[in-house]
Amino acid sequence: MRALTDNPANDGLAVGSPDGTLIAFVSDRDGAWGIWLMEPDGSNQRKLFTMDGGYTAEGYDWTSERISWGW
């Protein structure tokens, strides 16, 4: 394992795509919680969508959540 981002935001819950070409993760790096994508080497990070309602870091252990791929 190794860190693929060095952004000071809250990044986590990373999961690889079934075909191994992408990694999806949750982040608030642009001020709103969303699902982000990146290449397996950490490059080409981009926001897929904003999560309506988002997450709240206060009093909620968001690190216990999981995201998954669906086709």
C-alpha positions in Angstrom: 0.0 0.0 0.0 1.0 3.6 -0.6 -0.6 7.0 -0.5 -1.9 8.1 -3.9 -2.9 11.6 -2.9 -1.3 14.3 -0.9 -4.3 16.6 -0.7 -4.9 18.0 2.8 -8.6 17.4 2.4 -10.5 14.4 3.8 -9.9 11.6 1.3 -10.9 8.0 1.9 -13.0 5.0 1.2 -11.0 4.1 -1.9 -12.0 1.1 -4.0 -10.6 -0.2 -7.3 -12.8 -0.8 -10.3 -13.5 -4.4 -11.2 -11.3 -4.0 -14.3 -8.5 -2.3 -12.4 -8.4 0.8 -14.5 -9.8 3.3 -12.0 -10.0 4.0 -8.3 -13.0 5.7 -6.8 -12.8 7.6 -3.5 -14.8 10.0 -1.4 -13.3 13.5 -0.8 -14.3 17.0 0.3 -11.3 18.6 -1.5 -13.3 21.2 -3.4 -15.5 22.1 -0.4 -18.3 19.7 -1.1 -18.4 15.9 -0.5 -18.2 13.9 -3.7 -17.1 10.8 -5.4 -13.8 11.2 -7.2 -11.9 9.0 -9.7 -8.2 8.6 -10.4 -5.9 6.3 -12.3 -4.2 3.5 -10.3 -1.0 5.5 -10.1 -2.8 8.5 -8.5 -2.9 10.6 -11.7 -5.9 12.2 -13.5 -7.9 12.9 -10.3 -11.3 14.2 -11.2 -14.7 14.6 -9.5 -17.4 12.3 -10.8 -20.3 13.9 -8.8 -21.2 15.8 -5.7 -23.1 13.8 -3.1 -26.3 15.6 -2.1 -26.4 15.8 1.6 -22.7 14.8 1.8 -21.0 13.5 4.9 -20.5 15.3 8.1 -17.2 14.8 9.9 -18.6 15.8 13.3 -19.9 12.9 15.4 -20.0 10.5 12.5 -17.4 7.9 11.7 -17.5 8.2 7.9 -14.4 6.0 7.7 -16.6 3.0 8.5 -18.6 3.4 5.3 -17.9 1.7 2.0 -18.4 2.6 -1.6 -18.8 0.0 -4.4 -18.9 -0.2 -8.2 -22.0 -1.1 -10.1 -22.4 -1.6 -13.8 
